[in-house]
Amino acid sequence: MSREVDRLTMMFDEDESRQKPVCEEMRWLYGLVANNLDGAGVSSSNLDVHKFKQLRPEPELGKELLMRLDVLATQVQTMKEQKEKTRQVAEEA
């Protein structure tokens, strides 16, 4: 789990990772998982979607994920458009 927290710090600078709600939520989630797993990786409790929504009514993770998926979709669309233009130029030549 500490590697995941370090990864957050690498994605954002250290001060920013302490302040960003999504980073705080990730640290909370990592801690929850770590506290509920035994040495063999077996969970001692369940965290279902309903319980998660009660604990985190406005989850930042979902917002962040959707935002990043939008960015990825835009990049894929741009690549498709560039590929189509390249194909059309090649056909015209």
N, C-alpha and C positions, 0 to 999 in steps of 0.2 A: 504494500500500500504506500510506503514512503516513496517508492519510485513514481507513483502516480501523482503524488503531491509535488515532487520535484519536477515532473513533466508540466504541471500547471505553472510553476515558476519559470520554466523555460519558455512557455507560450507567451506569458506576460511577464513584465519585470516583477521583482519581488514585492514592491509596494503595491503595484496594481493588482497582483494576484491576491493580496490580502483584502483589497477593497472591492473587487468585483463580486457581485452576488453569485454568479455562476461558479466561481472558484470556491467561495464559502460553502455553497451547496455541495460541490464535489467533495470537499474535505469532510463535510458532515456525512455524506453517503459512504465514503471510504471508511470513516470511523465506525459507522453503523455496521457495515459488512465485517470489518475486522473484529468488532466486539461480539459479533454473533456467530463467528466461525470457530470451531475448535481446531486443534492441531491437525486433524485429518481433513479439514476443509468441509466439514459437515455443519450445516446451519442449525443453530439452537432455537431459532425463531423464524417466523415468516413475515415478510414485508410485502403485502399485496398492494395493488394499485389503489384500492380504497384507503388503506392505512397511510400510504405515501401521500395521497391527496390531503388527508387530514393533517399530517405533519408538515407538509409543504403545499399549502393551497395555491400558491402562485409559483410553480417550479420554474426556475431559470434554465434548467437543463433543456427542457422542451423548446423554449424560446430560442436558445442558442443553437440547438440542433436544427430547427426549422430555418433559422437565418443562414446557417452554413450550407444546408441543402439547397436553398435558393441560390446562393453563390455558385455552388457546384453545378446546378442546373443551367445557370446563365453561361458558365464557362463551356459546358457541353454543347449548348445551343450555338455559341459563337464558333466553336470548333467545327460543328456540322456545317454552318454557313460558309466558313472558310474552305472547307473541303469541297462543298458544292461549287463555289466560285472557281476553285482550282480545276475541278473536273470540266466546268463549262469552258474555261480558257483553253484547256487541253483539247477539247472537242473542236473548238473554233480554229485551232492552229493547223 
